[in-house]
Amino acid sequence: MLLPSLAKKIVIEVRKLLDEDIIIVDTSGIIISSTDNSRLGNFHEGALLSIKERKNVIITKEMEITLKGVKAGINLPVFFQQKVVCVIGITGDPEKVSQYGELLKKMTELFVQESYYAEQMEWTSRALEAFVFDWLQDKNWTSEFYDRASILGINLNVDRQLILGSFDNLPTMTERELWNQLKQRHYADKNNIFIRWGNNRFLFLLTAQKKHALLDYLKHLKTQMETNFSVNLYFGVGKAVKPNNVSESFN
């Protein structure tokens, strides 16, 4: 089911392209977002029909009399992973608004897809942060600990070296982009791990590297980030340790 917050975002974005009234209806037939606030929470029989039949439903003026909560226009089911997650409706002359239908439907499906994958990435990031925190606190690895590592794709059999990074003077508007670039550039080894570590701090858990190679990498990263974002970037480098002794490298 589509969350009302995402439905509202979709309506705002779509309204930038179309002047017609727009509604988004959940899978129970209730309007959860609309350019006309008076329709919020109302039942929409035409959308429910669209959900059940998994196809576009054109609402004529005559159908306004026989179907509950509808206005002339078109209702289009929005699919994600082959399931109908909502219906988007355009109010107006069916002949006029139908030409926007498929474009609007595809656009909405892209919004839903983007939101889903963003949520998945956020969940993975949070799970990874929690795992590393526990890793640094506990040397006694339980079966649950191994299971969590497996789900997150973490190799517990390689020597590690921890890098604690910190930056300052970062404008709020560029913070997200800096985090994204750090995540993308944290060494081309699938065994390496990057997580945020509080405000303006981050951790790299790298596979053990030769000192000169690691130093060259950090100098290069420092230069790039400071040039791109006008920040001061600092690193603390821990020693290389066995995977069950990462707390020593962190300390």
N, C-alpha and C positions, 0 to 999 in steps of 0.2 A: 504493500500500500504506500502511496505517495504521502510524504509528510506535508502538512499545511505550509510550513516555512519554505519548502522548495516550490510548492505550487504558487505561492505568492511571488517568489523570485521569477518564475517562468512567466507569469502574467505581466509583471513589470517589464521584462525584456521583450515580450511579444508585442506589448502595447506600443513600444517604440517604432514598430514596423507597420502596425495596423491601427486604424481609427475605430474599428468596430468593437463592440463589447465582447469580452472574452470570459469564459468560465472554465474552471477545472473541477471535475467531479470525481470523487473517490469511488472505490469499487462497490460501495453500498448504495450509490446513487445520491450522495449528499454533496452539495456544492461547497468546496473547501477554499476556493479562491475565485475572485471575480472583480472585474473592473467596476461593477455595480454592487456596492457593499450591501444593498438591501436584499440581495439574493443569497448571501452567505448563510449556510446552514439549511437552505431549502432542499427539499427532495426534487430530483430531476428524472422523470420517468423515461425521457428520451435517451439520456445517457445510460441508464440501466439497461435499456434495450440494446444499445450499442455494445455494452459490455457482454451481455449474454450471447449476442449473435457474432461478436468479434468482427464487426464491420462498421463502416461509416453509415450514419443515419441522417437523412435530410429531414428537417422539420419544416413543414409548410404552415401557412396561416391556418388552414383547416385543422391541422393536428394540434394547434394550440388549445383547441376546445376539448379534444378527447384525451390528451396526455397531460398528466399533472406536472406543473412547474416548468413547462417548456415555453420557449419563444422561437419564432421562425429563425432558421439558420441551419448549421450543420454540426453534428457531433462526430468526433473521430476517436476511436480507441487508441490509446498509447501503449505500445508493447515494450517490455523489457524481459529478456531471457524467455521469450515466447509466451509470456503471460501479460494479460491486460493489467496495467497498474493504475490507470486512471483514464478519464475521457476529457478531451479538450473540446470546447464548443465555441463556435463563432456565431454571434447573433447578427441577423440581417437578412437581406434578400438572398435566398438560397442560391440563385443563379449567379449572384455577384460574389458571395463569400466562398462558394465552393472552389473557385479557382485558387484560393490560398490554402485550401485544406491540406493537401499532401505535404506541401512545404512546411506548414505549421506543425503538422504531425511529426515529421522527421526532425524538425528543430527541437520539439519537446522531448522526443526520444533521446536526442543527443544530450540535452540537459540532464535527463534522468540517469543516463549512462555515466556522464561525467561526475555527477554527484555520488553515485554508487562507488566508483573507483576512488574518488577522493576520500570517502569514508573508510574504504578498505585500507588505503595507505595510512590514514590517521590511526586506525586500529593497530596496524602492524608497528607503527612508530611507537605507540604507547606500550604495546606488549614487549617490544625490544628494550625500551627504557627500563621497564619493570624487571625484565630478565637480567639485564646487566647490573642493576642495583643489587639484586639477590646474589648474583655471581660474585660481586665484590664483597659481600657480607658473609658468605657461607662457603666453606671448603668441603663440607660434607654433602656430596651430590646424591640426591635421592632419585628414584626412578621417575618421579614427576619432573624433576629438574632436567633429566635427559629427554623426556618427552617434549617439554617446552622447547628445548634446544632444537630438537628434530623438526618441530612444527615451524620454527622460525628460520630453519636452514642454517643453524650455527654449528660450525665444526669445533668440537671440544678436544680435538687431538693435535692441535698445532700450538707451538710456542707463541706467546703474545707479548706485545709491547704497547703500553698505554700512552696516549698523547692527550693531554688536557689543553684545550684551546680556550682563549678568551679574547673578546674584542670590546671596544668602546667607541663612543661618538657615532653610533649608527642611527640615522634618521628612521623613524618608525615606518615610513612609506616604503623603504627598501629592505626591511628586515626579512620578509618572506623570501625575497629573491636571493638574499645572501645565504639563508639556510639551504635553499634549493641548490645553489652552486656548490656549497660545501659538501652536500650529500652526493652530488654527481662527480666531484673531483677527489674523493677521498681514497685514491689509490685504485689501480685497475686489478684488484685481486678480490675474487668473490668471497674469500674468507674474512676480509676486513669488515669491520662494523663501525657505523657512525651513528651517534645519538646526541640529542640535546641534553645538556646537563645543567638545568636551571637557566636563569636569565643571562644572556650574553656569554654562555659557556657551552662547550661541547666536548665530547670524548671520541677519540679514534681508538679502537682496539685493533691494532694491526698485527699481521703475522710478523714475526721477528725479522728485522732487516739489518743489512750491513750499515754501519754508522754513517758512512759518507753518502750512501744512497738516500737514507732517511733525511739527512741534513739538507741535501740538495732539493729533495721533494718539499720539505717544509719551507725552505727559503723561497722556492718558486711559488708555492701556494700563498705565502705571506705577501709577496710582491703583487700577485694577481688580485687578491682580495682587497688589499689596501689601495690599489690603483682603481679598481672597479667601484668601490663603495666608500672611499675616503674614510676608512676606519683605521684604528691601530689594532693589530692582531698579534697575540702573544701565544707562545707554546711552552708547556712544561712536558718534558720527555722522560718517561719512566724506563727502567731497565727491562730487558727481555727476560721473560720468566716462563715456567711451565704453565699450562692452562689452568691448573688448579691453584696457582699462586698469583693470580692477577691483582689481588689486593696489594701485594708487595710493590708491583709496578705502579699502581695507582698512588700509593703512599709516597 
